[in-house]
Amino acid sequence: MSQIQQVLEHLKLHRSITPIEALNMYASFRLSAIIFELRKEHYINTVLVDDVNKFGKPVQYAKYMYVGAIESEGKK
């Protein structure tokens, strides 16, 4: 199964994914590239999360939220 398929299945099951989850679970260093490809056929929202890193410094990262598949006019 490709990383794109793995991330899509994760999104469908868990409804969201972060870059660190994608790295730890699927060895994906480029989650944003995978999301870019998935958005061609699926609605995926991005939420920016404010957090603090292990050094106490403020950081921000993306959390991708699965909405659903894009319905094409030819499919019913």
C-alpha positions in Angstrom: 0.0 0.0 0.0 1.4 3.4 -0.9 1.8 6.3 1.5 -1.0 8.1 -0.2 -3.3 5.2 0.4 -2.1 4.7 4.0 -2.8 8.4 4.8 -6.2 8.3 3.1 -7.2 5.2 5.1 -5.9 6.9 8.3 -7.9 10.0 7.6 -11.1 8.0 6.9 -10.7 6.1 10.2 -9.3 8.8 12.5 -10.7 12.0 10.7 -7.3 13.8 11.1 -3.5 13.5 10.9 -0.5 15.6 11.8 3.0 15.6 10.2 4.5 13.9 13.2 1.8 11.1 13.1 2.5 10.6 9.4 6.2 10.4 10.0 5.9 8.0 12.9 3.2 5.7 11.4 4.0 5.8 7.6 7.5 7.1 7.3 6.2 10.1 5.4 8.4 13.2 5.5 6.2 15.1 3.0 2.6 14.9 4.4 1.8 18.2 2.7 2.6 16.7 -0.7 0.4 13.7 0.0 -2.5 16.0 1.1 -2.0 18.0 -2.1 -2.6 14.8 -4.1 -5.5 13.7 -2.0 -7.3 17.0 -2.4 -7.8 16.3 -6.0 -10.5 13.8 -5.0 -11.2 14.6 -1.3 -12.2 17.5 0.8 -9.5 18.0 3.5 -9.3 21.1 5.7 -6.2 22.4 7.4 -6.2 23.7 11.0 -3.1 25.4 12.3 -2.3 24.2 15.8 -0.3 26.3 18.3 1.9 24.3 20.7 5.1 24.3 22.6 8.1 22.2 21.6 10.3 20.2 24.0 12.5 23.3 24.5 9.6 25.4 25.7 9.5 27.4 22.4 6.1 28.2 20.7 5.6 26.2 17.5 2.8 25.9 14.9 2.0 22.9 12.8 -0.8 21.8 10.5 -3.5 19.3 11.4 -5.4 17.9 8.3 -9.0 17.1 8.8 -10.9 14.8 6.5 -14.3 16.0 5.3 -15.2 13.5 2.6 -14.8 12.5 -1.1 -15.6 15.0 -3.8 -18.7 13.8 -5.7 -18.3 13.9 -9.4 -21.3 14.6 -11.6 -20.9 11.2 -13.4 -21.0 9.2 -10.2 -24.2 8.4 -8.2 
